[in-house]
Amino acid sequence: MKPPVTLNIMLLSPLLPNQVTCQEPLSFFFFLRTFELLPGILMESFLISKSGLKPLPRIYIRPITGLVPRNYFSKPRFLHTSKCFSDLKVTTPLKVASVEEDEEINERMHGINKIGEQEEETIFDPAAPPPFNLADVRATIPQHCWVKDPWKSMSYVVRDVALVLSLAAAVVYVNNWLVWPLYWVAQGTMFWALFVLGHDCGHGSFSNNPKLNSLVGHLLHSFILVPYHGWRISHRIHHQNQGHVENDESWHPLTEKTYMSLDNNELTWRFKFPFPLLVYPFYLWGRSPGKTGSHFDPNSELFVPSERKDVITSSLCWTAMAAILVGLGFTMGPMLLLKLYGVPYWIFVIWLDFVTYMHHHGHQDKLPWYRRKEWSYLRGGLTTLDRDYGWMNNIHHDIGTHVIHHLFPQIPHYHLIEATKAAKPVLGKYYREPERSGPLPFYLIGVFIRSLKEDHYVSDTGDVVYYKTDPNIFKSA
């Protein structure tokens, strides 16, 4: 049988009236009984250690799950009479943490580090100035991503034009009503792909030759009834002012005052699905609510005097294409023209409005908008979102990689994916990883509809604002 474990305890003589000391082994039970003889000492407030008496640390009650006896907390467990407990003896010194050790443990429990600073979990603020600048992001992108290859760019033009012609020839040859809906979706998507290539021409990422960019841009955009220079200039304004409440051009937020001034018809076109997907042609003629001017008018406030000649040129090209379509209507009949060109044109418009909206809205992402001194080119560009379109990514030339495109629009579309991967470590949380799509991006339709229900207007004041929701919009509109 093992010998009982005992404890050597030195009772501090100043605390005992008869100068009693004890260096002999005492049973723990006898030790407790001895303290009962000291009425002047609050036993539960002190603990015997190797050096003397010290205050007990505070006791924090830990929540206990399950059924608990009613008298569980009536008194400390070690004061309950227990035969097994009273027979226990110890000979090794009782190890009690020092005051310094208690403080260290307490600091750990409360998340305080060695220098006394609170270690709180950092909550990311998307409106906070980023800890990097534009040059830092630029430095991460490989040099070859900046190289523009006109031959490679032209190969995409040839590919897309060939697909447009092939689809038209195939559907005319088959001429079956089961095939026509498939044609409309496919051809409208290819019209959208042509727009994206013309968009690259407008940014100068198609090639380093401005004349080639202008020629290809006019041919592609005029074919789909977009005034190339008028759009190019307004789109440049969008890039230069992205994220600015008043100065942005494309899908900028409405202020509360402007929002409240809209009538029911305007609210419907702006916020009720699917009408916002059909607004682009009207935007070309009249711009967004709260702004005036036209992409066809050389005297519009969109343009400076030196740009008026370009605007006239593009408007004439647009007029020529419209005249060709009218002539084709008389030649082949309006119904065939509607099926071959009219319906695909509106599918293209839906794609353009949908993609543009999705890159600048995300109710779940809490995107900030800026005014005055809070706005900068970098902070505005970081409010854009990348989107994954599945199989469509290659067809519409990776337009979903929108963050890097906004920061550096001169990068060709065929380098955007690589440039984005290279820049993500620097962008950190300011880059919002897009949700992965299936083969077709049907999931984005739900995201779009939810945003229309949530993102209505921003405050009239404040240099950093977020979208607010009008809970009565669908009741009043």
Secondary structure as the mmCIF struct_conf table of DSSP 4:
data_model
#
loop_
_struct_conf.conf_type_id
_struct_conf.id
_struct_conf.beg_label_comp_id
_struct_conf.beg_label_asym_id
_struct_conf.beg_label_seq_id
_struct_conf.end_label_comp_id
_struct_conf.end_label_asym_id
_struct_conf.end_label_seq_id
HELX_LH_PP_P HELX_LH_PP_P1 LYS A 2 VAL A 5
STRN STRN1 LEU A 7 LEU A 7
HELX_RH_3T_P HELX_RH_3T_P1 SER A 13 LEU A 15
BEND BEND1 LEU A 16 LEU A 16
TURN_TY1_P TURN_TY1_P1 PRO A 17 ASN A 18
BEND BEND2 GLU A 24 GLU A 24
STRN STRN2 LEU A 26 LEU A 26
HELX_RH_AL_P HELX_RH_AL_P1 PHE A 28 PHE A 35
TURN_TY1_P TURN_TY1_P2 GLU A 36 LEU A 37
TURN_TY1_P TURN_TY1_P3 PRO A 39 GLY A 40
BEND BEND3 ILE A 41 ILE A 41
HELX_RH_3T_P HELX_RH_3T_P2 MET A 43 SER A 45
STRN STRN3 PHE A 46 ILE A 48
BEND BEND4 LYS A 50 GLY A 52
STRN STRN4 LEU A 53 PRO A 55
HELX_LH_PP_P HELX_LH_PP_P2 LEU A 56 ILE A 59
HELX_LH_PP_P HELX_LH_PP_P3 ILE A 61 PRO A 63
BEND BEND5 GLY A 66 GLY A 66
TURN_TY1_P TURN_TY1_P4 ARG A 70 PHE A 73
BEND BEND6 SER A 74 LYS A 75
HELX_RH_3T_P HELX_RH_3T_P3 ARG A 77 LEU A 79
BEND BEND7 HIS A 80 HIS A 80
HELX_RH_AL_P HELX_RH_AL_P2 LYS A 83 SER A 86
TURN_TY1_P TURN_TY1_P5 ASP A 87 ASP A 87
BEND BEND8 THR A 92 THR A 92
HELX_LH_PP_P HELX_LH_PP_P4 PRO A 93 LEU A 94
HELX_RH_AL_P HELX_RH_AL_P3 VAL A 99 MET A 109
TURN_TY1_P TURN_TY1_P6 HIS A 110 GLY A 111
STRN STRN5 ILE A 112 ILE A 112
TURN_TY1_P TURN_TY1_P7 LYS A 114 ILE A 115
BEND BEND9 GLY A 116 GLY A 116
STRN STRN6 GLN A 118 GLN A 118
HELX_LH_PP_P HELX_LH_PP_P5 GLU A 120 PHE A 124
TURN_TY1_P TURN_TY1_P8 PRO A 126 ALA A 127
BEND BEND10 ALA A 128 ALA A 128
HELX_LH_PP_P HELX_LH_PP_P6 PRO A 129 PRO A 130
BEND BEND11 PRO A 131 PHE A 132
HELX_RH_AL_P HELX_RH_AL_P4 LEU A 134 THR A 140
BEND BEND12 ILE A 141 ILE A 141
HELX_RH_3T_P HELX_RH_3T_P4 GLN A 143 TRP A 146
HELX_RH_AL_P HELX_RH_AL_P5 PRO A 150 VAL A 174
TURN_TY1_P TURN_TY1_P9 TRP A 177 VAL A 179
HELX_RH_AL_P HELX_RH_AL_P6 TRP A 180 HIS A 203
TURN_TY1_P TURN_TY1_P10 GLY A 204 GLY A 204
BEND BEND13 PHE A 206 PHE A 206
BEND BEND14 ASN A 208 ASN A 208
HELX_RH_AL_P HELX_RH_AL_P7 PRO A 210 PHE A 223
TURN_TY1_P TURN_TY1_P11 ILE A 224 LEU A 225
HELX_RH_AL_P HELX_RH_AL_P8 TYR A 228 GLN A 240
TURN_TY1_P TURN_TY1_P12 ASN A 241 GLY A 243
STRN STRN7 HIS A 244 HIS A 244
TURN_TY1_P TURN_TY1_P13 VAL A 245 ASN A 247
BEND BEND15 SER A 250 TRP A 251
HELX_LH_PP_P HELX_LH_PP_P7 HIS A 252 LEU A 254
STRN STRN8 THR A 255 THR A 255
HELX_RH_AL_P HELX_RH_AL_P9 GLU A 256 SER A 261
HELX_RH_AL_P HELX_RH_AL_P10 ASN A 264 PHE A 271
BEND BEND16 LYS A 272 LYS A 272
TURN_TY1_P TURN_TY1_P14 PHE A 273 PRO A 274
HELX_RH_3T_P HELX_RH_3T_P5 PHE A 275 LEU A 278
HELX_RH_AL_P HELX_RH_AL_P11 TYR A 280 GLY A 286
BEND BEND17 SER A 288 SER A 288
TURN_TY1_P TURN_TY1_P15 PRO A 289 GLY A 290
BEND BEND18 HIS A 295 PHE A 296
TURN_TY1_P TURN_TY1_P16 PRO A 298 ASN A 299
BEND BEND19 SER A 300 SER A 300
TURN_TY1_P TURN_TY1_P17 GLU A 301 LEU A 302
BEND BEND20 PHE A 303 PHE A 303
HELX_RH_3T_P HELX_RH_3T_P6 PRO A 305 GLU A 307
HELX_RH_AL_P HELX_RH_AL_P12 ARG A 308 MET A 332
HELX_RH_AL_P HELX_RH_AL_P13 PRO A 334 LEU A 337
HELX_RH_PI_P HELX_RH_PI_P1 LEU A 338 GLY A 342
HELX_RH_AL_P HELX_RH_AL_P14 VAL A 343 MET A 358
TURN_TY1_P TURN_TY1_P18 HIS A 359 HIS A 359
BEND BEND21 HIS A 360 HIS A 360
TURN_TY1_P TURN_TY1_P19 HIS A 363 ASP A 365
STRN STRN9 TRP A 369 TYR A 370
HELX_RH_3T_P HELX_RH_3T_P7 ARG A 372 GLU A 374
HELX_RH_AL_P HELX_RH_AL_P15 TYR A 377 GLY A 381
TURN_TY1_P TURN_TY1_P20 LEU A 382 THR A 383
TURN_TY1_P TURN_TY1_P21 GLY A 390 TRP A 391
HELX_RH_AL_P HELX_RH_AL_P16 MET A 392 ILE A 395
TURN_TY1_P TURN_TY1_P22 HIS A 396 GLY A 400
HELX_RH_AL_P HELX_RH_AL_P17 HIS A 402 LEU A 407
TURN_TY1_P TURN_TY1_P23 PRO A 409 GLN A 410
BEND BEND22 ILE A 411 ILE A 411
HELX_RH_3T_P HELX_RH_3T_P8 HIS A 413 HIS A 415
HELX_RH_AL_P HELX_RH_AL_P18 LEU A 416 LEU A 427
HELX_RH_3T_P HELX_RH_3T_P9 GLY A 428 TYR A 430
BEND BEND23 TYR A 431 TYR A 431
HELX_LH_PP_P HELX_LH_PP_P8 GLU A 433 SER A 437
BEND BEND24 PRO A 439 LEU A 440
TURN_TY1_P TURN_TY1_P24 PHE A 442 PHE A 442
HELX_RH_AL_P HELX_RH_AL_P19 TYR A 443 GLU A 454
STRN STRN10 TYR A 457 VAL A 458
BEND BEND25 ASP A 460 THR A 461
BEND BEND26 ASP A 463 ASP A 463
STRN STRN11 VAL A 464 VAL A 465
STRN STRN12 LYS A 468 LYS A 468
TURN_TY1_P TURN_TY1_P25 PRO A 471 ASN A 472
HELX_RH_AL_P HELX_RH_AL_P20 ILE A 473 SER A 476
#
